[in-house]
């Protein structure tokens, strides 16, 4: 028998009811999802707010640490006693409630020996920590000596090792300074201070021996300049010759400019980087690999862009060499170089032009610093007559030598001691090093 059919309207009402249930469920799900998203956004906003607040607290902790140090330095000056022994490497100050969170700070020896008091010339890392709820942030800054210049800046040449002179060395404005032994096989015009004199030779000035070793900058000084330098890749040099013509804060033929004129090159082991004729108004930061060489062998005019920076700082290695000098009597001729060396954006002694008819006297002006006891610094050449003219100071931790066909004329620049480059001061006082601020999340 045929079943009675269900009226169409009843089926429609059932479908509509089901549709309403589905739509209601969807609205509920969407609503719950929106609430969850809103809660998540609120939580994320709160976290971001805490992180921003922790940043401010970390800076406040640094300011607190600097204030405490300044008070300690002032008190030390009044009592004529050192302030560093009153602080311990790596120890955090007691947390202080501040701005809804907590702040604290610590000091660390930047040289790695974990002793804040063993040398007034050692830089210090000041770290501030800010905490609020679950957000913890750290901000660190390098504190460097900010007093008068190191005594070595009153010498035209200071070596922490030995000095061998096989030709002619002339010094004025201060004594040649040798922490180790002097082997003078020819002529020195000027005064000498040495730990010992093994071969006296001809010395026109006063010889003082023995003398105590002079303080040198901490070993971390190189990294502070390296970190601020614009890299020039080793692959940029054919032969490999470094011949920019003109290199300055405004001109870098190898890549982007550096506002402070600081450029770095990493020389691989066994390789030689030859700096050819030209003008460099900036700071060269060089790392040398094992048995590698840096040769400033052609007519060169080198001076820093910033007077508070060295013009050349080298991190040496075992059996590495730095050779300074150019052909005797040579001049730096723009026409020969093919580059205008005093354009409007890089004038020379205030003068600029658009021609190629200027001729300069090769010279190094400023501070040259060669780090690493295993790296030798050689003035002049053993094969051809050569000369080196420096107005400033050469500092080396390893052997220094004047080559058998070299003539070195070194003159102290008094401005280096009065207004020393960053990191080359002595005394109890320290100050933040610009560009050394770093942020980290608390581990």
Residue pairs with C-beta under 8 A, 6 or more apart in sequence:
47 134
47 135
50 132
50 133
50 134
50 135
51 135
51 137
53 99
53 100
53 101
53 130
53 132
53 135
54 101
54 130
54 131
54 132
54 135
54 136
54 137
55 130
55 137
55 139
55 439
56 99
56 130
57 98
57 99
57 101
57 102
57 103
57 130
57 131
57 132
57 137
58 103
58 128
58 129
58 130
58 137
58 138
58 139
58 439
59 128
59 130
59 139
60 98
60 99
60 103
60 128
60 130
61 103
61 104
61 105
61 128
61 129
61 130
61 139
62 105
62 126
62 127
62 128
62 139
62 141
63 128
64 93
64 96
64 103
64 105
64 128
65 93
65 105
65 106
65 107
65 126
65 128
66 126
66 432
68 93
68 105
69 83
69 126
69 143
69 430
72 83
72 86
72 87
73 83
73 428
73 429
73 430
75 83
76 82
76 83
76 428
77 428
82 117
82 120
82 428
83 428
84 116
84 117
84 120
84 428
85 116
85 117
87 107
87 116
88 107
88 116
89 107
89 108
89 109
89 114
89 115
89 116
90 106
90 107
90 108
90 114
91 106
91 107
92 104
92 105
92 106
92 129
93 104
93 105
93 106
94 104
95 102
95 103
95 104
95 131
96 102
96 103
96 104
99 132
100 132
101 130
101 131
101 132
101 133
102 130
102 131
102 132
103 128
103 129
103 130
103 131
104 128
104 129
105 126
105 127
105 128
105 129
106 126
106 127
106 129
107 116
107 124
107 125
107 126
107 127
108 114
108 124
108 125
108 127
109 115
109 116
109 122
109 124
109 125
110 122
110 123
110 124
110 125
110 142
110 218
110 220
111 119
111 122
111 123
111 218
111 219
111 220
116 122
116 124
119 215
119 218
120 145
120 215
120 426
120 427
120 428
121 145
121 150
121 215
121 216
121 217
121 218
121 425
121 426
122 218
123 142
123 143
123 144
123 145
123 218
123 220
123 221
123 224
123 423
123 430
123 433
124 142
124 143
124 430
125 140
125 141
125 142
125 143
126 140
126 141
126 142
126 143
126 432
127 138
127 139
127 140
128 138
128 139
128 140
129 136
129 137
129 138
129 442
130 136
130 137
130 138
130 139
131 442
136 441
136 442
137 439
137 440
137 441
137 442
138 439
138 440
138 441
138 442
139 437
139 438
139 439
139 440
140 437
140 438
140 440
141 432
141 433
141 436
141 437
141 438
142 220
142 224
142 432
142 433
142 436
143 430
143 431
143 432
143 433
144 221
144 224
144 422
144 423
144 425
144 430
144 431
144 433
145 423
145 424
145 425
145 426
145 427
145 429
145 430
146 425
146 427
146 429
146 430
146 431
147 425
147 426
147 427
147 428
147 429
148 417
148 418
148 420
148 425
148 426
148 427
149 416
149 417
149 418
149 419
149 420
149 424
149 425
149 426
150 214
150 215
150 216
150 217
150 417
150 420
150 424
150 425
150 426
151 214
151 215
151 426
152 158
152 177
152 214
152 215
152 216
152 393
152 395
153 367
153 393
153 416
153 417
153 420
153 424
154 173
154 174
154 412
154 417
155 174
155 175
155 176
155 177
155 193
155 214
155 393
155 412
156 171
156 172
156 173
156 174
156 176
156 190
156 390
156 392
156 393
156 394
156 410
156 411
156 412
157 163
157 169
157 171
157 176
157 177
157 393
157 394
157 400
157 410
158 177
158 178
158 179
158 214
158 216
158 393
158 394
158 395
158 396
159 177
159 178
159 179
159 180
159 377
159 395
159 396
159 397
159 398
159 399
159 400
160 179
160 180
160 213
160 216
160 373
160 396
160 397
160 398
161 179
161 180
161 373
161 396
161 397
161 398
161 399
161 400
162 178
162 180
162 181
162 182
162 183
162 399
162 400
163 176
163 178
163 180
163 181
163 182
163 183
163 184
163 194
163 399
163 400
163 401
164 183
164 185
164 399
164 400
164 401
164 402
165 182
165 183
165 184
165 185
165 186
165 187
165 188
165 201
165 401
165 402
166 185
166 186
166 401
166 402
166 403
166 404
166 406
167 186
167 187
167 380
167 402
167 403
167 404
167 405
167 406
167 407
168 186
168 187
168 189
168 402
168 406
168 407
168 408
169 176
169 186
169 187
169 188
169 189
169 190
169 379
169 402
169 408
169 410
170 188
170 189
170 190
170 407
170 408
170 409
170 410
171 188
171 189
171 190
171 191
171 205
171 410
171 411
172 190
172 410
172 411
172 412
173 411
173 412
173 413
173 414
174 191
174 412
175 190
175 191
175 192
175 193
175 205
175 206
175 208
176 188
176 190
176 191
176 192
176 193
176 410
177 193
177 194
177 211
177 214
178 192
178 193
178 194
178 195
178 400
179 195
179 213
179 214
180 194
180 195
180 196
181 194
181 195
181 196
181 197
181 198
182 192
182 194
182 196
182 197
182 198
182 199
183 198
183 199
184 192
184 197
184 199
184 200
184 201
184 202
184 203
185 199
185 201
186 201
186 202
186 402
187 201
187 202
187 203
187 204
188 201
188 202
188 203
188 204
188 205
189 204
189 205
190 203
190 204
190 205
191 205
191 206
191 207
191 208
192 203
192 205
192 206
192 207
192 208
192 209
193 208
193 209
193 211
194 207
194 208
194 209
194 210
194 211
195 209
195 210
195 211
195 213
196 209
196 210
197 207
197 209
200 207
215 426
216 395
216 397
217 369
217 423
217 424
218 423
219 371
221 313
221 369
221 371
221 423
221 424
222 285
222 313
222 315
222 371
224 422
224 423
224 433
224 435
224 436
225 262
225 283
225 285
225 309
225 310
225 313
226 264
226 285
226 287
226 315
227 435
227 436
228 258
228 260
228 262
228 435
229 258
229 262
229 263
229 264
229 283
229 285
230 252
230 255
230 256
230 257
230 258
230 262
230 263
230 264
231 255
231 263
231 264
231 265
231 266
232 252
232 254
232 255
232 263
232 264
232 265
233 254
234 240
234 265
234 266
234 267
234 268
234 271
236 254
236 255
237 265
237 273
239 274
240 271
240 272
240 273
240 274
241 274
241 276
242 265
242 273
242 274
242 275
242 276
243 275
243 276
243 277
243 278
244 251
244 252
244 253
244 254
244 278
244 280
245 253
245 278
245 279
245 337
245 338
245 339
245 341
246 278
246 279
246 280
246 281
246 339
246 340
246 341
246 343
246 346
247 253
247 261
247 263
247 278
247 279
247 280
247 281
247 282
248 261
248 279
248 280
248 281
248 282
248 305
248 345
248 346
249 257
249 258
249 259
249 260
249 261
249 281
249 282
249 305
249 346
250 257
250 345
250 346
251 257
251 343
251 345
251 346
252 258
252 263
254 263
258 282
260 282
260 283
260 305
260 306
260 309
261 281
261 282
261 283
261 304
261 305
261 306
261 309
262 282
262 283
262 285
262 305
262 309
263 282
263 283
263 284
263 285
264 284
264 285
264 286
264 287
265 273
265 284
265 285
265 286
265 287
266 286
266 287
266 289
267 273
267 286
267 287
267 288
267 289
267 292
267 293
267 294
268 289
268 292
269 289
269 290
269 291
269 292
269 317
270 289
270 290
270 291
270 292
271 289
271 292
271 293
272 292
272 293
272 294
272 295
273 286
273 292
273 293
273 294
273 295
274 295
274 297
274 298
275 284
275 294
275 295
275 296
275 297
275 298
275 300
276 297
276 298
277 298
277 299
277 300
277 326
277 332
277 336
277 337
278 300
278 301
278 332
278 337
278 339
278 341
279 300
279 301
279 302
279 332
279 341
279 342
279 346
279 348
279 360
280 300
280 301
280 302
280 303
280 311
281 303
281 304
281 305
281 346
282 304
282 305
282 311
283 304
283 305
283 306
283 309
283 310
283 311
283 312
283 313
284 302
284 311
284 312
284 313
285 313
286 294
286 312
286 313
286 314
286 315
287 314
287 315
287 317
288 294
288 314
288 315
288 316
288 317
288 320
288 321
288 322
288 372
288 375
289 317
289 320
290 317
290 318
290 319
290 320
291 317
291 318
291 319
291 320
292 317
292 320
292 321
293 320
293 321
293 322
293 323
294 314
294 320
294 321
294 322
294 323
295 323
296 302
296 323
296 324
296 325
296 326
296 364
297 323
297 325
297 326
297 381
298 326
298 327
298 330
299 326
299 327
299 330
299 331
299 332
299 333
299 362
300 326
300 332
300 362
300 364
301 332
301 341
301 348
301 360
301 361
301 362
301 363
301 365
302 311
302 312
302 363
302 364
302 365
302 366
303 311
303 364
303 365
303 366
304 310
304 311
304 365
304 366
304 367
304 421
307 366
307 415
307 419
307 421
308 419
308 420
308 421
308 422
309 421
309 422
310 366
310 367
310 368
310 369
310 421
310 424
311 364
311 365
311 366
311 367
311 368
311 392
312 364
312 366
312 367
312 368
312 369
313 367
313 368
313 369
313 371
314 322
314 369
314 370
314 371
314 375
315 371
315 372
316 322
316 370
316 371
316 372
316 374
316 375
316 397
316 398
317 372
317 374
317 375
318 372
318 374
318 375
319 374
319 375
320 372
320 374
320 375
320 376
321 375
321 376
321 377
321 378
322 370
322 375
322 376
322 377
322 378
322 396
323 378
323 381
324 364
324 368
324 377
324 378
324 379
324 380
324 388
324 390
324 394
325 378
325 379
325 380
325 381
325 386
325 387
325 388
325 403
325 406
325 408
326 362
326 386
326 387
326 388
327 384
327 385
327 386
327 387
328 384
328 385
328 386
328 387
328 407
329 387
330 362
331 359
331 360
331 361
331 362
332 341
332 359
332 360
332 361
332 362
333 359
333 360
334 340
334 341
334 355
334 356
334 357
334 358
334 359
335 356
335 357
338 356
339 356
340 353
340 354
340 355
340 356
341 348
341 358
341 360
342 348
342 351
342 352
342 353
342 358
343 352
343 353
343 354
344 352
344 354
346 352
348 358
348 360
361 389
362 389
363 389
363 390
363 391
364 388
364 389
364 390
364 391
364 392
365 390
365 391
365 392
365 413
366 391
366 392
366 413
366 416
367 392
367 393
367 395
367 416
367 421
367 424
368 390
368 392
368 393
368 394
368 395
369 395
369 396
370 377
370 394
370 395
370 396
370 397
370 398
371 397
372 397
372 398
373 397
373 398
374 398
375 396
375 397
375 398
376 398
376 399
376 400
376 401
377 394
377 396
377 398
377 399
377 400
377 401
378 400
378 401
378 402
378 403
378 406
379 388
379 394
379 400
379 401
379 402
379 403
379 406
379 408
380 386
380 387
380 388
380 402
380 403
380 405
380 406
380 407
380 408
381 403
381 405
381 406
382 403
382 404
382 405
382 406
383 405
384 405
385 405
385 407
386 403
386 405
386 406
386 407
387 406
387 407
387 408
387 409
388 406
388 407
388 408
388 409
388 410
389 409
390 408
390 409
390 410
390 411
391 411
391 413
392 411
392 412
392 413
392 416
393 412
393 413
393 416
394 400
394 410
402 408
416 424
422 433
422 434
423 433
